[in-house]
Amino acid sequence: MPANSAAAPAVGRSWLWPTIIIGVLSLHALALVIFVFIATRDPSFAVEPNHYQKALAWDGSAARLRASEQLGWTVSIQTDEAADELGRRRLTCRIRDKDGIAVVGATVRLIMFHHARAADRLEVSLSPEKDGSYATLVPMKRKGLWECRVTARRGDALFNAVVMQEVGGG
């Protein structure tokens, strides 16, 4: 009987180290899954959409920016200080030519996002106003720094600009 009792603990010990190794590897895999889940749920993390295609088309983008500069147009954006009950603010965009005259009859679009939530992008079209500006209501609950990418087209003229706008008094 002593021979059987000595053999039993040896069999139990043979599974100890593989069990520990499998347990540590399983714990590591679980930790990785948890970290990936946390990282992909972060609303402040953002990647520029179509960044690879934009990098490939960089020469074209640079040419459009040079063409915009040659137009001599300038853009300014104003927003209401406070949001309405639905979280919207009136956004007004003024585009002036090189002589300071309002650019009327253009189609104006904005892509905009708050810097703290760059993945939450808004795309809006602005309507012309009587004073030569363009305006719309935009859901902008969050105060702070917003990036506004303006595209204005009038006839053959295409204007692109990026405006940093402080919203809601900081």
C-alpha positions in Angstrom: 0.0 0.0 0.0 2.8 2.5 0.6 3.7 2.2 -3.1 0.3 3.3 -4.2 0.2 6.3 -1.8 3.6 7.5 -3.1 2.5 7.3 -6.8 -0.7 9.3 -6.2 1.0 12.6 -5.2 3.4 12.3 -8.2 0.5 12.3 -10.6 -1.2 15.3 -8.9 2.1 17.3 -9.1 2.5 16.6 -12.8 -0.5 18.7 -13.5 0.4 21.6 -11.2 2.8 23.6 -13.5 0.7 23.1 -16.7 -2.4 24.3 -14.8 -0.5 27.4 -13.5 0.8 28.2 -17.0 -2.6 27.8 -18.6 -4.2 29.9 -15.8 -1.7 32.7 -16.2 -2.1 32.7 -20.0 -5.9 32.7 -19.7 -5.7 35.6 -17.2 -3.5 37.5 -19.7 -5.9 36.9 -22.6 -8.9 38.0 -20.5 -7.0 41.2 -19.5 -6.2 41.9 -23.2 -9.9 41.5 -24.1 -10.9 43.9 -21.2 -8.3 46.5 -22.3 -9.4 46.4 -25.9 -13.0 46.8 -24.8 -12.2 49.8 -22.7 -10.0 51.4 -25.4 -12.6 51.1 -28.1 -15.4 52.5 -26.0 -13.5 55.8 -25.1 -15.6 58.6 -26.7 -12.6 61.0 -26.7 -10.5 58.8 -28.9 -10.8 59.4 -32.6 -9.1 58.6 -35.9 -9.4 60.9 -38.9 -11.9 59.2 -41.2 -10.3 58.0 -44.5 -6.9 59.1 -43.2 -5.0 56.8 -45.6 -6.9 58.1 -48.7 -6.4 61.6 -47.5 -2.7 61.0 -47.2 -2.5 59.6 -50.7 -4.5 62.7 -52.0 -2.4 65.2 -50.1 -1.1 67.0 -53.2 -4.7 67.6 -54.3 -5.6 68.9 -50.8 -2.6 71.2 -50.8 -3.6 72.5 -54.3 -7.2 73.2 -53.1 -5.9 75.1 -50.1 -3.6 77.2 -52.4 -6.6 77.9 -54.7 -8.6 78.9 -51.6 -5.9 81.3 -50.6 -5.7 82.8 -54.1 -9.5 83.5 -53.9 -8.7 85.8 -51.0 -11.9 84.8 -49.2 -12.0 84.9 -45.4 -14.5 83.2 -43.1 -15.7 83.9 -39.6 -18.1 81.9 -37.5 -20.2 83.0 -34.5 -22.4 80.8 -32.3 -25.0 81.7 -29.7 -23.6 81.9 -26.2 -26.2 79.5 -24.8 -27.9 76.4 -26.2 -31.7 76.1 -26.5 -33.7 73.5 -24.6 -32.8 70.9 -27.3 -29.1 71.6 -27.0 -28.9 73.6 -30.3 -27.1 76.8 -31.0 -27.5 79.2 -33.9 -24.3 79.1 -36.0 -23.7 82.0 -38.3 -20.9 81.9 -41.0 -19.8 85.1 -42.8 -17.7 84.7 -45.9 -16.0 87.8 -47.4 -14.1 88.2 -50.6 -10.7 90.0 -50.8 -12.5 93.4 -50.9 -14.5 92.6 -47.8 -17.7 92.2 -49.6 -20.0 89.3 -48.6 -19.9 86.2 -50.8 -23.5 85.6 -51.7 -25.0 82.7 -53.6 -22.6 80.1 -52.3 -23.4 76.6 -51.1 -21.8 76.3 -47.6 -21.2 73.1 -45.7 -19.5 72.5 -42.4 -18.0 69.4 -40.9 -17.5 70.2 -37.2 -16.5 68.5 -34.0 -15.6 69.3 -30.4 -11.9 68.7 -29.7 -12.8 66.5 -26.7 -15.1 64.3 -28.8 -13.5 64.3 -32.2 -15.2 61.1 -33.2 -18.7 62.8 -32.9 -18.7 64.8 -36.1 -21.5 66.9 -37.3 -22.1 67.7 -41.0 -24.4 70.6 -41.7 -25.5 72.7 -44.6 -26.0 76.4 -44.0 -28.9 78.5 -45.4 -28.3 82.0 -46.9 -29.5 84.9 -44.8 -30.6 88.3 -46.0 -27.5 90.0 -44.7 -25.2 87.8 -46.9 -24.3 85.4 -44.1 -25.1 81.7 -43.8 -26.8 80.2 -40.8 -28.3 77.1 -39.2 -29.2 75.5 -35.9 -26.6 73.0 -34.8 -26.7 70.5 -31.8 -23.8 71.9 -29.9 -24.4 71.1 -26.2 -20.7 71.0 -25.3 -18.9 74.2 -24.5 -15.3 74.6 -25.5 -13.1 74.5 -28.6 -14.7 73.2 -31.8 -13.1 72.6 -35.2 -15.2 73.8 -38.2 -14.1 72.7 -41.6 -15.8 75.0 -44.1 -16.5 74.3 -47.7 -18.1 77.0 -49.8 -18.8 76.7 -53.5 -20.0 79.5 -55.8 -19.9 78.7 -59.5 -16.4 77.4 -60.3 -14.9 78.8 -57.1 -14.3 76.3 -54.3 -13.2 77.6 -50.9 -11.9 75.5 -48.1 -10.9 76.7 -44.6 -10.6 75.4 -41.1 -11.8 77.6 -38.3 -11.3 77.0 -34.6 -14.3 78.3 -32.7 -14.7 78.7 -28.9 -18.3 77.9 -28.1 -20.3 78.9 -25.0 -17.8 81.3 -23.5 -15.2 78.6 -22.7 
